[in-house]
């Protein structure tokens, strides 16, 4: 092999394996390599036992070629999360505990929000940001709380950026987030099938298959999705280490994010962070298939309504009053 060809292959290998590129960048680089007839597409680009950081390179290579999460066997899912745990250790010395726990059989999650109890403290927002490893630089938030005028039930008419002591007399507070619709338009809009509804009712995203087109964001009538324009900036000591592949793992840049009902917690029988943090008990979460659950009691005995119910999305998120 000529010296120039060798230099070209080494450059391509570096782009493929050493850079923190996303799947689109990777495919683009692979296409360039193919067009150049580069040996980097074969064994020449696979790290040898003596290569620097060879373990990390090998793991990243495997990451690039993994299946969509829905196509994986449980064994492949377990291998994937183990690989990500090891990469986090090699790159950032983080001791992650990542899960690929499947849905609990006989569970369909639902959520209810008591607009007569919420007092606008935003403890739920803070808990969500911390639990779900959201970007501190851009102040990304999955939950929004609106200060509302009496008689108004559309959050777009409220103030979602109030900065004063709460509660305010003659106002009420209304929270929004992803509503995990049974007939979710966002999942239909995704061209790569990177988002779908799980059997337990949670609408999830495989971040590695999301191409960042934001069609799902445009399709969502509840403003429940967020696009990350950069890698999340989180102080190392504040990173939540207990993660789920479909939940609060650290996302690559250029991806869609959203509330996942804290899948990393709820699939282990815990409440979402926002529910646990609410100081007034305004948030109710539970199994819609359990007739003895608190949320079923709310739906049966309280005055409930759902936002934009007439459009047929069938959200699993209700509002109610005492």
N, C-alpha and C positions, 0 to 999 in steps of 0.2 A: 504494500500500500504506500502511495506517495505521501510525502510530508504534508502537502496541502490537504489531501483527502483525510489524513489522520487528524489534522487540526480541525477540519470541518466536522468530523464525527464527534470529536471531543466537545466541540462547542454545542452541538445538538444534544448530546448526552447531558451536558450541564443544564441546558434549558429544560430538558424533560424531567430530570431527577433532582437537581439541586434547587431549582426555583420553586417558589410557593405559588405555582400557577393553579388555575382552576381547570375543570374538565374541558371548557371551550379552548383555553389557551393551549392545553395539552394536545387536543385534536388538531389545532391549527399548526403547531410545531411538527406533529407527526406527518401532516400533509406536506409541509415544506421538505421534511426529510425524505419522504417518498418521492417527491418530484425531483429531488437531487440524486436519487438512487443511492442514498446513504446507507452504509452498513450499520448505522446507529439503530436501525429498525430490528436488527437481529441481535445475536449474542454480544456484539461489540458494545452495546449500550447497557447490558445487564451487569451490575457491579460484581467484580470478582471478590474473592475472599480477602484479598490484600488491599482493596480500595478503601480510601478514607470514608468513614461513616457508612460502610457497606451495608450494615444492618438497616439503617434508616433509609438508604436508597432502595433496598429490596422491598421494604415495607411500603414505601411510597409508590413503587412500581405496581405492587399488588393492589393498592388503593385505587389507582387509575383504572384498573381493569375489573373492578368488582361489579356485580349485578345491581340493578335497582333493588331496593330493600324488599319489595314485594315478591321478587323473583328468587330470593335467597331461601335456602333451607334454614331451619333453626341452627343447624351446625355452622353454616356459613355466616349467619348473623353473629353467632358467638365468636367465631374467628375474626370477624370484622371489628367488633368492639374490643377484643383483646389486642388487635393490631393498633387500634387508635389509642388505647391505653399505653402501649409501649412507645408509640410515636410521641405522645405527650411527655413521657418520661425522658426520651432521648432529646427532644427539642427544647423543652422548657423546665425539665425536672419537676413535672407535676405528677402526683400520684392519684390519677383519676380512678373512679370506680364507675365504669360505664356499664349500662344494662341494655339488653335486647329483650326484656321481658315481654311476652305476648299478652294480648287481652285476657282478662279474667273471664272465664265462662259464666254466662248468665248475668252479665253486667252491661247496662246501657247507661252511660253517665248523662246527667242533666244538672242544670244550674238555675238558681232563682235569686233574684235581687230585690230586697225590701226597700222601696223608695221612701217609706216612712221612717225607717231607722237610720239610713245612711246620713252622716253629718259632715261629709266632705273632708275628712281628715287625711285621706290619701295614704294611710298606712298600707293599704292593699297594693297601691302602686309601687311603693318602696320595696315591699316584700317580693313582688313579682320581678322587679328589676334585679334584685340580688339573687333570687332563686334561679332565674333563667339566663343568667350571664349576659345581660343586655349591655350594649355599648354605653359607657359613661360619657364619652366625648360628645356624642350627638344627643344624649339624653333620650335614647330610644325607650318607648313605653308601649307595652301591649294593652294596658288598661288606661282608659281615660274616664275622668269623673267630671261631670258637667253640673254647674250651678244653674238651677232652673227656676223660672217664674211659675207661680201657681197657675194651674190649668193647662200648662204646656207639657207635652209628652214626647216631643221630637227633640233629641239631643242637639241637633243642628241649630236649634233656636236658643240653646243655653250657652253659658260661658265656660269653656273648657280650659281657660288659662287664668283662673282667679288666684290672686296672691294676697290674701287677707285672712284675718282670723275667722274661723268657722266654728259652729254654723251661724249663718246670717238669718235673722228673723224674716219670716215670710218668704223664704226660699226653700227649695228641696234639692236633693242631689241624686244624680242618676249616672250609673256606671255603664260603660260599654267595653267590649272586647270581641274576640272571635266568638260567634254564637254556635259554632259546630252544627251547622244546619244538616238536617237529614237529607235535604235535596239541595246540596251546596252548589251554587253556580260556579264557584271558584274552581272546583275540581274538574268541572266540564270544560273550563276555559284553558286549562294547562295543556300545552302542546306536547310535553314530554312525559306526561303522566307522573309528574314528580309530587303530586299532592292527591290525597284520597281520604276516604273515611274508613277508619278501622272498625271492626265488629263491635267494639265497646262505645262507638259513637264519636270518638275523637277524630277530628280532621287533622291530618299530619302532613309533614313535608319531608321528603328525602332531599336534604340540602345539596347533596352531591349530584343530583340529577336535575335540580332547578337550574335553568339557564338565565334567570333574571329578566325575563321578558315583561314581567309584571301584568300579564293578561289576567291572572287571578285577582290581582289588586283592583283592576278596573271592573271585574265582574262582581266583586263583593259589594252588596248594597249596604253593608254595616261598617265599612271602613275598618275591617278587622285585621288587615294585613300590613306588614311593614317591610320596606326594602332597605337592606343595609348597603350603604355606599362605600363602606370600608371595613377592614378588619376591626372587630370589637376591641376597644381599649378598656381593660379592666385591671385594676391593681391585682397583682398576683395573689396577695393574701385575701382578696375578696372573691376569688373564683370559686363557685360552687363545684365541688369535686364529684359529688354524686350525680351522675348524669344518665340520660337515656339517649340512644342513637337518634330517635325521632323527636327528642325534646330539647333539653337545655345544653346539649353539647356545644362547644365553641364553633360557631358557623363560619364558613369561608365568606369572603366578601362577595358582594354582588348577588345575594340570595334573598328570597322572600322568607320572612319570619312571621310568627303569630303565636297567640296563646295556644297551648296544647293541653289545657286543664292540668298542667303540671304532671304530665304523663309519667315522669320519673318518680313522682310521689304517689299518685293515685293508683298506679298498678301495683303498688306495694301496700295498699290499704290505707294510705294517708290522705289528708285533705289537701287541696291546692293551697299554695302559700298565701294567696290573697284571702281565702276563707279563714285560714288559721290566724291571720294578722288582723282581721277586722275587729275593732274594739267595741262595736255596737251590735254585732251579730246580724248584720244586714245581708250577709251572703250565706246561701244554703246550697250544698252540693251533695249529690248522692246517686243511688242506683234507681233509675226509673222503673226497673223491672221488679223491684222489691216493694210490695204493698205496705210494708211497715217502715219504709225509709222516711226521713224527714221531708225530703223533697216531694214525695207522694202525698204526704200530709198537707203540705203547702198547696199543691195543685188541686187537692180535693176541697180544702176548707178556706182558702183565701181568695180574694179578688185578684185574678191574674190576667195578664195580657202579654203578648209578644209584639216586638217591633216589626212593622211592615208585614204583618201576617198575611195580608191580602196578596202578596206576590208569590206565595207558595213555596218559600224556602224551608219551611218547617223547622225553625231554629230550636235547639234544645236549651234555650235560655229564656226564662220568663221573668217578668217584673210583677211584683205584688205589693199590696198594702195591707196593713193590719186592720 
